[in-house]
Each structure stands twice: as structure tokens, then as C-alpha cells.
Amino acid sequence: MKSDEILVEEVQGGQVASFSVLVSRHQRALLRLAMRIVKDLELAEDIVQESFIKAYLKIDKFEGRSSFKSWAFQITLNTAKNKLRGKRYEHVDIGKVSIPVSAKAESGIAQAGIQQLLRDKVDSLPEKQKMALSLRIYDDLSFKEIADIMNCPYDTAKANYRHALLKLRHNVEEDHRLQGWNEIEFKKNIAVAFEAEA
Amino acid sequence: MSYQSTFMMSDSWQVDYIEGEVTEEQRADMELLLQHSPMEKQVVDNLGKLKESIRWSDETQVPEAGKYWQGLHMKIMDAVNESSDLKWKKEKSSRKRRNARR
């Protein structure tokens, strides 16, 4: 399997087919990143498409100081942020949604509540801390990649992440609604509880 | 002492430890400490669980089907090829303009 570096060199030499491999390799991660920001699949697809076009058109200027993946993440992040600036997105407040459910699904709902609270706590972090945390935990990126994407030194990326995690720990421990959060069994998808009902 | 300065002084090593951002020597020291301090061990375990629960709380879902990704890939490459043609045409016309000026 060719490395991203080789593929980028081939694209710079005029081989569009090599760019197709890069798209195939990174489209999933970039779509997840865009989805996390705009929470809308159609818009996220447009963002990823636009980001790949930008990457392709600027690939001659890509000097390889960071990896292609970090560069593509950075482009997608900026594109998504710009889209958000132009449009406000409504988020569903799970606390206000009323669904009739049986006792079996109750634990699923309790978990959904905890998931929502945790998301709120992540959302309330300062922007750079939230970014470092998201890239590390959701996208499994290294601190080097995070530093490249955030355009900051390695130690700053790590410090942002560290502050975020410790602040979250403090906030979670202080919140009585999250008592026992560390005893729950993690289910990959809370929909499992509802599917079992159907 | 503020919460901020307290955690910076005492807890940052725990994050570095769970992230594997420590030297072998530091790791050995930390593991020794964890063996003898159930409280510290609890803190480290909870940080690991917190990480896991944050990952678990992510609501972002993308389609699983291979067909979807093939479709998206095609859509992206069509757009890339189109922009590549446009770029080529632009370069060609600016070359023409430059030559005409000469």
C-alpha cells in the first residue's frame, strides 16, 4: 500500500488517480469531523467535497511539513467553521423530548441523559480545549497531528487537551446529575435499548 | 488555592500517564506510586473511564454501508475532476492572454 506521502507526490506530478486513493482513505474520518461540527449529513458531505477540492487545487503548495491527513483535517475544520458562521443550526434538546416508553427502555433513556450531559460539558469547554479533546478522543489523533491541525506547538496541543480533561473531570464530579457515571456500562449505541423493544 | 492551580500542580502527570506521554523512568515511578496509593489509582482509573465515557457520548454517526462510501467517493471525484478541468482551462486562457500581450 502506498503511503500518503507518495500519493501526494504522484498527484503533484499530475496523477489524479492517486488523489482518488487519498479520498477513499480519508473521506470517512473527514465526514465524521464535519458531522460533529454541523450535525447535518448533507451539509457535512458538501463540506468534505469542498475540502477535497480545495486540497486538490492547492496540492502544489503542500510542502509536507505536516501529514496529508492533518492538512485535510485542517481544511475540513476551517470549511465547516465557515459554513457554520453563515448558518445557525438548531440542536434538539433531549430534555424537552417526550417519548412514551416501557420500563425496559428506561435504562437506555437514563444513559441517553448522561450522554447528553457529557456532551453539554464537552461543548461548554473553551474552544481550543474542546478542539484538542475532540481530535484526541473522537478522532484518535496523535498530539503531533493535533498540533498540526490547530497550528500550534506540540506542548500547547497537549496542554489544551490536559486542561480539557481535568476540567471535565472536575465538572462531572461536581454535577449531582452525573452521580455514578463511572459505574455505567458503555453501550456503543443507546438505540440498542430501543431496538430490543421493537 | 484556586482549582486551576491545584490541578495543574497535582494532576497533570495523571493525564500524561494515561496518554502514554511519559518516559520509561517516569512510568516506573508512577506505577510504583499507584501500587502504594489506592486513592491515586482511583483517580487514574476514573480519568481513563472519563475518556471512555466521552467517546461513548459521541452522537456522531456516519453511514456504514459500503455503497454509501462508494457513492460519496464518486461524487467527490466528479467534483475534483470538474475543478481540475476548470483550473486547466483557466491556466490555458491566462497563458493565451500573456502570449497575446507579447
Interface residues (C-beta under 8 A of the other chain):
Chain A: V16 F19 S20 V23 S24 Q27 R28 L31 R32 M35 R36 K39 L41 E45 V48 Q49 F52 I53 Y56 L57 I114 Q115 Q116 L118 R119 V122 L133 R136 I137 Y138 F143 K158 Y161 R162 L165 L166 L168 R169 H170 V172 W181 N182 I184 F186 K187 K188 N189
Chain B: Y3 F7 D11 S12 V15 D16 E19 E21 N46 L47 K49 L50 K51 E52 S53 I54 R55 W56 S57 D58 E59 T60 Q61 V62 P63 W69 L72 H73 K75 I76 M77 A79 V80 N81 S83 S84 K87
